[in-house]
Amino acid sequence: MFPHAPLAVSQRGIFMQKSLAQLQSTSPKRPVRRSGNAQRFIPVLAVLMLLGMWQLIAALKIYPTFIIPPPGAVAARFYEVLLDGTLWAHTQVTLSAILAGLVIGVSVGVVLGYFIARHPLLESSLAPLIVGLQSTPIVAYAPLLVIWFGSGPTSKIVTSALIVFFPTLLNTVVGLRSVPQPLRDLMRVQRATPWQTFRKLEVPAAMPVLIGGLKISATLAVIGAVVGEFVSANAGLGFLITLARSQYDTPLVIVSVITLALIARLLYGLVALLERRVLAWQIRANRR
């Protein structure tokens, strides 16, 4: 009936992208603050101050050294487990569960979130189940996952995927429903196909919200994997923390916690790098 509709959409694709960028850039622009070189050293100074307070507390011997060991003892323990391969072996197990759970949780959350955003009846049917699952602490049903999936890596992956699933789902629904209605009407006027609407309108418009949800999911995936290892495991950083705690090896506990924090920070940084690449057009528009 409309033989020239696909051609018309493809010829006006640039116009559609410009319209989307203009509509999203209509919000009040904040002045860009250029940080000086001194501000770059603030995180380093904060870490040095924390280490100084830690060393002072340890030197005053307010608590025994097996409760609050000095930073030097933690550094020595870190070097020891790093040199003999213990830290890397357990880190590799935890990192594998984190990445697998993150991929599965994000994939399922995005797909289901898309269908929920498009079909309100599906939201009414699944909302009570999803909210009930999310409102229950992960430590409550982690033992059930170990019973169902065993004490191997599968239960840790499922635990990590479950804790990642909800924020991804929620941000997907919010992102897709935040697409301006005038742009949807414009796509219909241009006789765009559903695939063209999804690729050229919905994905670019919802991407900032989706990236924000991915930042949250990247850090939550670490929590999910470690909770699973706390319940039942024979390897991983969670298992290493449990083992070190039972032996009153506080430096090793701190080393494991620092390693988990570094993994979470690394994943967050990778998502932030992805954000700068994917949303470069929006960053440039906000700086104008």
N, C-alpha and C positions, 0 to 999 in steps of 0.2 A: 504493500500500500504506500510505503514511503521509500522508494528505491534509492533516493539520494540522502537518506537520513544518516547512515554511518559516515559518508563523506563529509556531510555538513558538520558532524560532531568533530571529526578529526581536524577539519580546517579551522574550527573555532576552539580547539583545545587550548591554545595559548591565551585566547580571550578569557576562557573559564578559569585558568590558573591565575591570571591577573586579577580577576574579579574576586577570587577566594582570598588572595593575598591582601587586596585592598580592604575587604570586609573584616578580616582578622586583625588588620593593623589600625582599625578605627578606634580601638581602646586607647585611653590616655597613655601617652608615652612617658616613661620615667626617665629622668636625666641619667645619663651614663656617668658613673663614677669611676674615674681612672685611679686605680690604686697605685700608690707610690712603691718604691723599692722596699721601704721600711715595712710595709704591711706583709710582704712575702715572708718575713722572718718571724711573724707573730706566732704561727703554729710551732715553729722550732723553739721559740722562747717559752711557750706554754709547756712543751714536753720537758725542756730543761728545768723549768720550775717544779714540775711534777716529780722529776727524778731527784731534785734537790730536797724537796719535802720528804720524799720516800727515804732518802739516805739519812736525813736528820732523825726521822722517827726510829729508823733501825739503829742509829748510833746511840740514841738515848736509851735504848733497850727497854722501852715501855712494855713491849710484848716480847716473848721469846722468839728467837730467830727461826724456829720451825713454824711460827705463825706469820711473822712478817720478816722474811729474809732480806738482806741488803741487796741493792741492785747488782752489785758485783757477783753475788752468789747466783743470781738468776742468769746473768750473762755467762757465767762459767758453765752452768747447767745447760744453757741453750747451745753453747759451743760443743759440749760433750755429746748431746743427743743428735746434734746436726752432723757431727763428725762420724759417729758410728752408724748413721743411717736410720736411727729409730724415728726421728721426727719426720723425715721425708716419707717413710713407709706408712705411718699413720695419717699424715697429711694427704697422701695420694688416695687413700681409701675414702676419707671424708670429702675431699674435693670431687671425686668421681660421683659420689652420691648427691652432692650439692648441684653439680652441673646437670646430671640426669634429671633430678627432681625439678630443677628450674626450667629445663626445656619442656618436660611433660606438663608441669603446672601452667606455664605460660601458654603453651599450645592449646590445651583444653580450655583454659580460661578465655582466650581470645575467640576461639570458635564458638563456644557456648554463649559468650557474651554478645557476639554478633547476632545470633539467632534470637536471643532474648530481647535485644534492642529492636529487632525487626518485628517480633511477634509478642505483643503484650500478654496474650493468653498463655504463652510458654512461661513468661515471668510469673504470672499468678500461680501457675502449677508448681514451679520449682523454687520459688522464693522461700517458702517456709522451710523446706529441706536444706537449702543452702545456708540460710541464716542460722538455723539450728546447728548445723555442722560447724559453722564458723564461730558461733558463740561459745561452743564447748572448748575448753583449753586443750591444746594439742597433747599435753601430757596425760590427759584422761583417756584418750582412745589410742595412744601409742602402744600400750601393752596389747591391745586387741590386734593391732597391725602386726606385731611380732608373732602373735599366735597364728594369725591367718597366713602371713607371708614368710614366717621363719625368722631366725636371728641373723640371716645373711644380709647382703646389701639391698635386697628388694624392699624390705620393710623400711629401711632408711630413705630410699628413693621415694616410696609412696608417702611417707611422712613429710618429706620436704616438698613434694608436689602438692599435697593437700594444703599446706600452710601458704604456698605461693598462689594457689588457685583463686582464692577469694579476692584479693586486691587486684589481680589481673582481670578477673571477671567484672568487678565493679568499675574499674577504670575504662574497660572496653565499652560497657553499656553507657557510661557517662559521656565518653568521647564521641560515640556514634550519635547519641541523642543531642549533643551540643552542636551538631552541624546546622548552620543557619537555614531556616526554611526557605528564604528567598533564593538561596543557591540551589536547593532541591527543585524549586519551581522552575528555575532557569534551566536546569538539566532536563526537566520534562519538556519544556518548550523547545529545546534543541533536539528532542527525540533521542536522548541518550539511552543506550541499553543499560540493564542493571549492572553489567560488568564495568562499563565505562563510568557509571555513577560511583561504583565502589572504588575503582582505581584512581579516578581523577578528582573525586570530591570527598568521599567519606574517609578514605585513608589519610590524605593530607590534612583534613580538618581535625581528625581524631588523634593524629600522631602525637601532638604535645601531651595530651592526657595519657596516652598509652605509654609513652616514654617515662612519664612520672610514675605510673604504676609499676613499670619494669624496674625502676630504681628501688622501690620498696620491696619488690619481689626478690631482687638480687640479695638483699640483706636478710630477708626472712628465710630464704632457702638454707642459709647457714644454720639458723636456729632449728629448722625442721630436721636437718640431718643429724645435728648434735643431740637433739632430744631422743631421736631413735637410737643413737649409740649409747645414751645414758641408760635406756631401758634394757637393752640386750645387744651385746656386740663382743667380738673378740679382736677387733682392730678399729682404728680410727682415733681422731683426737678426743672425742667424747669418752671412748674407752680408756684412752691414755690419762685423761683427767680423773676418771673414777679409780684407775689403778694407782695413780700417784697420790690421790687423796687417802686411799686406804693405807698407804705406806708412809703418810705424813711427809711426802716429798713435795713441799709447797713450792719450791722453785720450779719443779717440772709442771705443776699445775699452772703457774703463772706463764711459763713458756707456752703451754698449749693454748691458754686463753689469748695471749698476744698473737699467736699464729692464726687463730680463728678471726681475730679482729683484722689482721692483715688481709686475710682472704676476703672478708666482707668489704673491706675498703678497696681492694683490687677490683672486685666485681662491680662495685658502685662506680669506680673510675672508668671502667670499660663502658658501662651504660652511659655515663656522662660524655665520653668520647663519641659514642654512637649518636647521642643527642646533638652534639655540635655538628656532626656530619649530615645527619638526616634533616635537621631543622635549621640548616645554615641560612636558608631563604628567610625564615622568620626572624632570626637574629639580626640579619642585615636590615630587615624592614623596621625593627624596633629601634635600631641605632640612627635611623634617619630623622 
